[in-house]
Amino acid sequence: MSRVTVIGAGLAGCEAALQCARRGIAVTLIEQKPIHRSPAHRADTFAELVCSNSLRSGAKTNAVGLLKMEMAQMGSIVMEAVTATRVAAGGAVAVDRQRFSQYITDAVRSHPLITVECAQVTEIPAEGRVIVATGPLTDGALFENVREFFGGSGYLSFFDASAPLVDFESIDQTKTYFASRYDKGDADYINCPLERDEYLAFWRELCAAEGAPVHEFEDKRVFEGCMPVETMARRGEDTLRFGPLKPVGLVNPHTGKTPYAVIQLRRDNAEGTVYNMVGFQTHLKFGEQKRVFSMIPGLENAEFLRYGVMHRNSYIDSPRLLDGFYRARKDPRVSFAGQFTGVEGYVESAASGLYAGAAAAIELSEGRLPEPLPRATATGALAAYVSGGSVSDFQPMNVNFGIIDGSGVKAKGKAARIEAIADRALAIVAESEFSTKSSEQRRDAE
């Protein structure tokens, strides 16, 4: 029986392992926890969500929402876990972080074709089919080995940050209110309103707060989608008010007016005992986080269950190094998946693992590569961006409709056109050999 070695049990690694196993390919999944952890990880379970419990929009007309729907059609374990562990978050898709991770861990460990090994990998195996899904915190001996594998070049890096978690019981409910922006959802967010004088005092202290030492850190290298809140604040007095603290659509029921600024907290677990400070990724010192964030109305006596942390994210120069199935051009027996390839975000990371794993399984079982998903799909567009994007200045990218091919779609108005593009993408995936529907039909035919 053919076997694939998957290195790393994050979202991408778990997707890749289960795609292979469910297609009849034996898998050895190697994960370094609990004997070794990156600076960002805490739990011993697989597919740990570090930065946030939100997987962003669930709408078909949002690119990441479309990507989720495509993944569901392809038998994604992440989307199965979302269905089983989802918590209320308005129009966003959010999960109970611990239950989500446990669900995927159980699915991986219980599959008869997957063997899990606990070890810290220091080099890419010299033989056999391999999928490297070690994540954006890949470092040490393996990092250097991958560098050597690609000839000593092709590396870039940036920094990422995660937000603090707050104990619900410690939030002063007399100063806050539940609401979702424009009343979308079921009032899933706790809102901390600030008037102008409160906002300016908070903003000044945030700008002056002392950051934790981060080696080789430069603000210009911070990925825009996960920029530390203090870095954003230093860009101007109103930057936060037009960003994560935007008050539009969040009328304060206590006053009947729209506040000057609003800080939102999103439920982080199903029980509603833990809340995440939305948009407050930070690398401030822990004491500074306590001091400055306690200035927020309602959080004066807040208990911070976890402070924000800063960590290095690394990625390879994929357009030069990988093909459209995330395989190394120099040695196609080795694939890469996840944020290490330059896809950005939990969903995109999982999608790359799913696609790389399914392609490897088809290649091994049938002796051929599958027909690639076209750029008219979100999954195919993401793979095409990674393997064929700008080679002069390759940057991590969230999935978006700008990279999805919409040619040939005719509809009146932008909204109708986006919906038509999404419908076409889902129809393409449904008929592809990556879909569970097509796989079942082929098995029946055999």
C-alpha positions as CSV (number, residue, x, y, z in Angstrom):
1,M,0.0,0.0,0.0
2,S,1.2,3.5,-0.8
3,R,2.1,5.7,2.1
4,V,2.4,9.5,2.6
5,T,4.3,11.2,5.4
6,V,2.6,14.4,6.6
7,I,4.8,16.6,8.8
8,G,2.7,18.8,11.1
9,A,-0.8,18.4,12.5
10,G,-2.1,21.9,12.1
11,L,-5.2,22.6,9.9
12,A,-3.3,22.0,6.7
13,G,-1.6,18.8,7.9
14,C,-4.8,17.3,9.3
15,E,-6.7,18.1,6.0
16,A,-3.9,16.6,4.0
17,A,-3.7,13.5,6.1
18,L,-7.4,12.8,6.1
19,Q,-7.8,13.5,2.4
20,C,-5.1,10.8,1.7
21,A,-6.5,8.3,4.2
22,R,-10.1,8.7,3.0
23,R,-8.9,8.0,-0.5
24,G,-7.2,4.8,0.6
25,I,-3.7,6.0,1.1
26,A,-1.9,5.1,4.4
27,V,-0.5,8.1,6.3
28,T,2.2,8.6,8.9
29,L,1.4,12.0,10.5
30,I,4.3,13.4,12.5
31,E,3.6,16.1,15.1
32,Q,6.0,17.7,17.5
33,K,3.6,18.5,20.3
34,P,3.7,17.9,23.2
35,I,7.5,17.3,23.3
36,H,8.1,20.7,21.6
37,R,5.8,23.7,21.0
38,S,6.2,26.9,19.1
39,P,5.9,30.2,21.0
40,A,2.2,30.5,20.0
41,H,0.9,27.1,20.8
42,R,-0.5,25.9,24.1
43,A,-2.8,22.9,23.7
44,D,-1.8,19.3,22.9
45,T,-4.6,18.8,20.4
46,F,-4.2,19.1,16.6
47,A,-5.5,22.0,14.4
48,E,-5.1,24.5,17.2
49,L,-6.5,27.9,16.5
50,V,-4.0,30.5,17.9
51,C,-4.9,33.9,16.7
52,S,-8.7,33.9,16.8
53,N,-11.7,31.6,16.9
54,S,-13.2,33.3,13.9
55,L,-13.0,31.8,10.4
56,R,-14.4,35.0,8.9
57,S,-17.4,35.3,6.6
58,G,-19.8,32.5,5.8
59,A,-21.5,34.2,2.9
60,K,-21.2,32.8,-0.6
61,T,-20.6,36.3,-1.9
62,N,-17.5,36.7,0.2
63,A,-14.4,34.9,-1.2
64,V,-13.5,33.1,2.0
65,G,-17.2,32.1,2.4
66,L,-17.1,30.6,-1.1
67,L,-13.8,28.8,-0.2
68,K,-15.5,27.2,2.8
69,M,-18.4,26.0,0.7
70,E,-15.9,24.5,-1.9
71,M,-14.0,22.8,0.9
72,A,-17.3,21.3,2.3
73,Q,-18.0,19.8,-1.2
74,M,-14.5,18.2,-1.1
75,G,-15.0,16.5,2.3
76,S,-13.1,19.0,4.5
77,I,-12.5,17.9,8.1
78,V,-12.3,21.6,9.0
79,M,-15.8,22.2,7.7
80,E,-17.1,19.2,9.5
81,A,-15.6,20.5,12.7
82,V,-17.1,23.9,12.0
83,T,-20.6,22.4,11.8
84,A,-20.1,20.5,15.0
85,T,-18.6,23.3,17.1
86,R,-19.9,26.6,15.7
87,V,-20.8,29.4,18.1
88,A,-22.8,32.6,17.4
89,A,-20.9,35.4,15.8
90,G,-23.3,37.4,13.6
91,G,-22.4,37.0,9.9
92,A,-19.0,35.5,10.8
93,V,-18.1,31.8,11.2
94,A,-16.7,31.3,14.7
95,V,-16.1,28.1,16.6
96,D,-15.5,26.9,20.2
97,R,-11.7,26.8,19.9
98,Q,-11.1,23.8,22.2
99,R,-14.0,21.6,20.9
100,F,-13.0,22.4,17.3
101,S,-9.4,21.2,17.8
102,Q,-10.6,18.1,19.7
103,Y,-13.0,17.2,17.0
104,I,-10.3,17.2,14.4
105,T,-7.9,15.4,16.7
106,D,-10.4,12.6,17.3
107,A,-11.1,12.3,13.5
108,V,-7.4,12.0,12.7
109,R,-6.5,9.6,15.6
110,S,-9.4,7.3,15.0
111,H,-8.8,6.8,11.3
112,P,-7.4,3.2,10.7
113,L,-5.1,4.3,7.9
114,I,-3.4,7.1,9.9
115,T,-0.5,6.4,12.2
116,V,0.4,9.4,14.5
117,E,4.0,9.8,15.6
118,C,5.2,12.3,18.2
119,A,8.6,13.6,17.1
120,Q,10.4,16.8,16.2
121,V,11.3,16.5,12.5
122,T,14.7,18.0,11.6
123,E,14.8,17.2,7.9
124,I,12.6,16.3,5.0
125,P,12.6,12.5,4.6
126,A,14.9,11.5,1.7
127,E,12.4,8.9,0.4
128,G,8.7,8.5,-0.1
129,R,5.8,10.9,-0.7
130,V,6.0,13.8,1.8
131,I,3.7,16.7,2.6
132,V,5.4,19.4,4.7
133,A,2.7,21.3,6.7
134,T,4.7,22.7,9.6
135,G,3.1,26.1,9.6
136,P,4.4,29.7,9.6
137,L,6.5,29.1,12.8
138,T,8.8,26.6,11.2
139,D,12.2,27.1,12.7
140,G,15.4,25.5,13.8
141,A,16.9,22.5,12.1
142,L,13.9,21.9,9.8
143,F,13.8,25.5,8.7
144,E,17.5,25.3,7.7
145,N,17.0,21.9,6.0
146,V,14.1,23.3,3.9
147,R,16.3,26.2,3.0
148,E,19.0,23.8,1.8
149,F,16.4,21.7,0.0
150,F,15.6,24.7,-2.1
151,G,19.2,25.6,-2.7
152,G,19.7,28.1,0.1
153,S,17.4,30.8,-1.3
154,G,13.7,31.6,-1.7
155,Y,12.8,32.6,1.9
156,L,10.9,35.6,3.1
157,S,9.3,36.2,6.6
158,F,6.9,38.4,8.3
159,F,5.4,38.8,11.8
160,D,2.0,37.9,13.1
161,A,0.1,38.6,16.4
162,S,-2.7,37.2,18.5
163,A,-5.3,39.0,20.6
164,P,-6.0,38.8,24.4
165,L,-8.8,36.7,25.8
166,V,-11.0,38.0,28.6
167,D,-13.1,36.3,31.3
168,F,-16.8,37.1,30.6
169,E,-17.6,37.4,34.4
170,S,-15.0,40.1,34.8
171,I,-16.6,42.4,32.2
172,D,-18.7,45.3,33.7
173,Q,-22.0,44.8,31.9
174,T,-23.4,48.1,33.1
175,K,-20.9,49.9,30.8
176,T,-21.2,47.6,27.8
177,Y,-24.0,46.2,25.6
178,F,-24.6,43.2,23.3
179,A,-25.1,44.0,19.6
180,S,-23.9,42.9,16.2
181,R,-23.2,45.6,13.6
182,Y,-26.3,46.7,11.8
183,D,-28.2,44.1,13.9
184,K,-26.8,41.3,11.8
185,G,-26.8,38.2,13.9
186,D,-28.2,37.7,17.4
187,A,-26.3,40.4,19.3
188,D,-23.3,38.2,19.5
189,Y,-20.7,40.8,20.4
190,I,-20.0,42.6,23.6
191,N,-19.5,46.3,22.8
192,C,-17.4,48.7,24.8
193,P,-18.4,52.3,23.8
194,L,-15.9,55.2,24.1
195,E,-16.7,58.9,23.9
196,R,-14.2,61.2,22.4
197,D,-12.2,62.0,25.6
198,E,-12.1,58.3,26.6
199,Y,-10.9,57.4,23.1
200,L,-8.2,60.0,22.9
201,A,-6.9,59.1,26.4
202,F,-6.8,55.4,25.4
203,W,-5.2,56.1,22.0
204,R,-2.4,58.2,23.5
205,E,-1.5,55.5,26.1
206,L,-1.7,52.8,23.4
207,C,0.7,54.7,21.2
208,A,3.1,55.2,24.1
209,A,2.9,51.7,25.5
210,E,6.1,49.6,25.6
211,G,6.3,46.6,23.3
212,A,7.8,43.2,24.1
213,P,11.2,42.7,22.5
214,V,10.9,41.0,19.1
215,H,14.1,40.1,17.3
216,E,14.4,41.5,13.8
217,F,11.0,43.1,14.0
218,E,10.1,45.9,11.6
219,D,6.7,47.5,11.4
220,K,6.8,47.6,7.6
221,R,7.0,43.8,7.5
222,V,3.9,43.3,9.5
223,F,1.1,41.6,7.5
224,E,-1.7,44.1,7.1
225,G,-4.4,41.6,8.0
226,C,-2.9,40.9,11.4
227,M,-1.3,44.2,12.3
228,P,-0.7,44.8,16.0
229,V,-3.3,47.3,17.3
230,E,-0.5,49.6,18.7
231,T,1.1,49.7,15.3
232,M,-2.2,50.7,13.7
233,A,-2.8,53.3,16.4
234,R,0.6,55.0,15.7
235,R,-0.5,55.6,12.1
236,G,-2.8,58.3,13.1
237,E,-5.4,59.5,15.6
238,D,-8.4,58.2,13.6
239,T,-6.9,55.0,12.2
240,L,-8.5,52.8,14.8
241,R,-11.9,54.5,14.6
242,F,-12.0,53.7,10.9
243,G,-10.7,50.2,11.5
244,P,-11.4,47.7,14.4
245,L,-13.0,50.4,16.6
246,K,-15.4,51.6,13.9
247,P,-18.7,52.6,15.7
248,V,-20.9,52.6,12.6
249,G,-24.0,50.3,13.0
250,L,-23.5,49.9,16.8
251,V,-25.9,52.3,18.4
252,N,-25.6,52.3,22.2
253,P,-29.0,51.3,23.7
254,H,-28.1,53.1,26.9
255,T,-27.9,56.5,25.1
256,G,-29.6,55.9,21.8
257,K,-26.6,57.4,20.1
258,T,-23.6,56.0,18.1
259,P,-20.5,56.2,20.2
260,Y,-17.3,57.9,19.1
261,A,-15.6,54.5,19.0
262,V,-16.4,50.9,19.9
263,I,-14.2,48.0,21.0
264,Q,-15.9,44.7,20.3
265,L,-15.4,41.3,22.1
266,R,-16.4,38.1,20.4
267,R,-17.4,34.9,22.1
268,D,-14.5,32.5,22.0
269,N,-16.2,29.3,23.3
270,A,-19.7,27.7,23.2
271,E,-20.3,28.4,26.9
272,G,-19.7,32.1,26.5
273,T,-17.3,32.3,29.4
274,V,-14.4,33.5,27.3
275,Y,-14.3,36.5,24.9
276,N,-11.7,37.6,22.3
277,M,-10.8,41.3,21.8
278,V,-11.6,41.8,18.1
279,G,-8.8,43.3,16.2
280,F,-6.5,43.6,19.2
281,Q,-3.6,41.5,18.0
282,T,-0.6,42.9,19.9
283,H,3.0,42.4,21.0
284,L,2.9,44.8,23.9
285,K,4.4,43.6,27.2
286,F,1.9,41.8,29.3
287,G,1.9,44.5,32.0
288,E,1.3,47.2,29.4
289,Q,-1.6,45.2,28.0
290,K,-3.2,45.0,31.4
291,R,-2.6,48.7,32.1
292,V,-3.8,50.1,28.7
293,F,-6.6,47.7,28.0
294,S,-8.1,48.3,31.5
295,M,-8.8,51.9,30.4
296,I,-11.5,50.5,28.1
297,P,-15.0,51.1,29.5
298,G,-16.2,47.8,31.0
299,L,-12.8,46.2,31.2
300,E,-11.5,48.2,34.2
301,N,-11.4,45.0,36.3
302,A,-11.2,42.5,33.5
303,E,-9.4,39.3,34.0
304,F,-7.2,38.5,31.0
305,L,-7.1,34.8,30.5
306,R,-4.4,35.1,27.9
307,Y,-2.5,38.1,26.8
308,G,-1.7,38.8,23.2
309,V,1.6,37.5,21.8
310,M,3.9,38.2,18.9
311,H,5.6,35.5,16.8
312,R,7.5,35.2,13.6
313,N,5.8,33.8,10.5
314,S,7.9,32.4,7.7
315,Y,6.9,31.5,4.2
316,I,8.7,30.2,1.1
317,D,8.9,32.0,-2.3
318,S,6.3,29.7,-3.7
319,P,5.9,31.1,-7.3
320,R,9.6,30.1,-7.9
321,L,9.4,26.9,-5.9
322,L,6.0,25.2,-6.1
323,D,3.7,24.0,-8.9
324,G,-0.1,24.2,-9.0
325,F,-0.6,21.3,-6.7
326,Y,1.8,22.7,-4.0
327,R,4.5,20.2,-5.1
328,A,8.2,21.3,-5.1
329,R,9.2,21.9,-8.7
330,K,12.7,20.5,-8.1
331,D,11.3,17.3,-6.4
332,P,7.6,16.6,-6.9
333,R,7.5,13.8,-4.4
334,V,7.6,16.6,-1.7
335,S,4.6,18.9,-1.3
336,F,4.1,21.9,1.0
337,A,0.9,23.1,2.5
338,G,-0.5,25.7,4.8
339,Q,0.8,29.2,5.6
340,F,4.4,28.2,5.0
341,T,3.4,28.4,1.3
342,G,2.3,32.0,1.5
343,V,-1.5,31.5,1.8
344,E,-2.8,33.6,4.6
345,G,-5.5,32.7,7.1
346,Y,-6.9,29.6,8.8
347,V,-9.3,28.7,6.0
348,E,-6.8,29.3,3.2
349,S,-4.2,27.2,5.1
350,A,-6.7,24.3,5.5
351,A,-7.7,24.6,1.8
352,S,-4.1,24.2,0.6
353,G,-3.7,21.1,2.8
354,L,-6.9,19.6,1.5
355,Y,-5.9,20.3,-2.2
356,A,-2.3,19.1,-1.8
357,G,-3.4,16.0,0.1
358,A,-6.2,15.0,-2.4
359,A,-3.8,15.6,-5.4
360,A,-1.1,13.4,-3.8
361,A,-3.6,10.7,-3.1
362,I,-5.0,10.6,-6.6
363,E,-1.4,10.7,-8.0
364,L,-0.4,7.7,-5.9
365,S,-3.5,5.6,-6.4
366,E,-4.0,6.2,-10.1
367,G,-0.5,7.0,-11.3
368,R,-1.5,10.4,-12.7
369,L,-2.2,13.9,-11.6
370,P,-5.8,15.1,-11.3
371,E,-7.3,17.7,-13.5
372,P,-6.5,20.9,-11.6
373,L,-9.3,23.1,-10.4
374,P,-9.4,26.2,-12.5
375,R,-8.9,29.8,-11.4
376,A,-12.7,30.1,-11.7
377,T,-12.9,28.4,-8.3
378,A,-11.6,29.9,-5.0
379,T,-9.5,26.8,-4.3
380,G,-7.9,26.8,-7.8
381,A,-7.3,30.5,-7.7
382,L,-5.5,30.3,-4.4
383,A,-3.3,27.5,-5.7
384,A,-2.6,29.5,-8.9
385,Y,-1.7,32.6,-6.9
386,V,0.8,30.6,-4.8
387,S,2.4,28.8,-7.8
388,G,2.2,31.6,-10.3
389,G,1.9,35.0,-8.5
390,S,4.4,37.8,-8.7
391,V,7.9,36.3,-8.4
392,S,9.5,39.7,-7.8
393,D,7.6,40.6,-4.6
394,F,5.6,37.6,-3.5
395,Q,3.4,38.4,-0.4
396,P,1.0,36.3,1.7
397,M,-2.5,36.6,0.4
398,N,-6.0,35.9,1.7
399,V,-8.4,34.5,-0.9
400,N,-10.4,37.3,-2.7
401,F,-12.5,37.7,-5.8
402,G,-9.6,39.7,-7.3
403,I,-7.7,36.4,-7.9
404,I,-10.8,34.4,-8.9
405,D,-11.4,34.3,-12.7
406,G,-14.8,35.8,-13.4
407,S,-14.4,35.9,-17.2
408,G,-17.5,34.7,-19.2
409,V,-19.9,35.5,-16.3
410,K,-22.6,37.9,-17.3
411,A,-24.9,39.4,-14.7
412,K,-26.4,42.8,-14.1
413,G,-24.8,44.6,-11.2
414,K,-21.7,43.8,-9.1
415,A,-23.6,41.8,-6.4
416,A,-25.3,39.6,-9.0
417,R,-22.1,39.0,-10.9
418,I,-20.3,38.0,-7.7
419,E,-23.1,35.5,-6.9
420,A,-23.0,34.1,-10.4
421,I,-19.2,33.6,-10.1
422,A,-19.7,31.8,-6.8
423,D,-22.4,29.6,-8.2
424,R,-20.3,28.7,-11.2
425,A,-17.3,27.9,-8.9
426,L,-19.4,25.6,-6.7
427,A,-20.8,23.8,-9.8
428,I,-17.2,23.2,-11.1
429,V,-16.0,21.8,-7.8
430,A,-19.1,19.6,-7.5
431,E,-18.3,17.9,-10.8
432,S,-14.5,17.7,-10.2
433,E,-12.7,14.6,-9.0
434,F,-11.9,16.4,-5.8
435,S,-15.5,16.4,-4.7
436,T,-17.0,13.8,-2.4
437,K,-19.9,13.5,-4.8
438,S,-17.7,12.6,-7.7
439,S,-15.7,10.2,-5.5
440,E,-18.8,8.3,-4.4
441,Q,-20.0,8.1,-8.0
442,R,-16.7,6.6,-9.1
443,R,-16.8,4.1,-6.3
444,D,-20.3,3.1,-7.3
445,A,-19.3,2.7,-10.9
446,E,-16.4,0.4,-9.9
